[in-house]
């Protein structure tokens, strides 16, 4: 007999306003986001409601307590400067 999972647990959730720098063409940019609950070894989920065309999410991690690094990937040949927006973070 299996057990149904009705809710997933998480350690923390927050919304942060982020205004990333320009991402060079065919390159990546690591964006630092301050969050005091973030610790190395945590697993992060990030929701970005609207990235500019040509940008992709390349992962999120914490190397230093209190800072989440989010990698943006530019798949075009031209620099992309995305607008400031709210990103949502979840620690599992």
N, C-alpha and C positions, 0 to 999 in steps of 0.2 A: 504494500500500500504506500503510495507516495503522498507527500505533504505539499499542499499548495502554498506558494509564497505570495502573500497579499501585499507586502510592503517591503521596500528595500531600505536598509539603514544607511545613514551617512553621518559623517563627522561634522561637516560644516557647509554652509551655503552663503553666498554673497553676490551682490551685483556691484560692479565697478565701472566707472566711466573711464574709457581708454582712448587715447589719441595717439596711435602709433606713428613713428617717423616714416618717411618714404622708404619703400622697399625697392632696392635696385633691381633692374631687369635680370631675369634668370638667376635669382639669388634668394637668400632667406634673411629674415630679420627676427632676432629674439627680443621680445617686448617684456620688460619687467613690470609686474603688477604687485603692489604691496598688499599683503593680507596676513595679519598676525597669526592666524591659525595654521598657516601653511608650514609643513615640516618636510624635510627630506624623507623619501620613502612613501609619502602619500600618493594616492592615485587620484588624478584630477580629471573632471569632465568640464568642458568649456562650451558654452553656447554663444555664438556670435550671430546675432539676428541677420546681419547683412554685411558681408564683406564685398569690397569692390570687385568687379569682374576681373579675373586673372589672379586673384589672391586665393590661397588655400590655407587651411589650418594644418600645421605640421607637428602638433603635439604640445603638451604642457607638462612641466615638471618643477620640482623645487630642489635647488642645489644648496640654497642658503635659507635657514629658517626665516619666515616672514616675507619671502619673495617668491612669487610664481613666475616662471619664465614661459612665455607663449611664443611658439615659432610660427611666423607667417612665411608662406612660400609664394614667390612671384613666378608664375609659369609663363609670363610674357617676356619679350625682349626689352620692354620699356619700363622705367620706374613707375611705381604706383604709390600715390599718397592717399590713403583711405581717410575717411572722416572720423571725427570723434563719435563714439557710440558706447552704449552700455553692453558689457559682456557679463555673462552669468557663470559663476564658478561653483562647483560642487566637489567636495572631498569625500571620497569613499574609503 
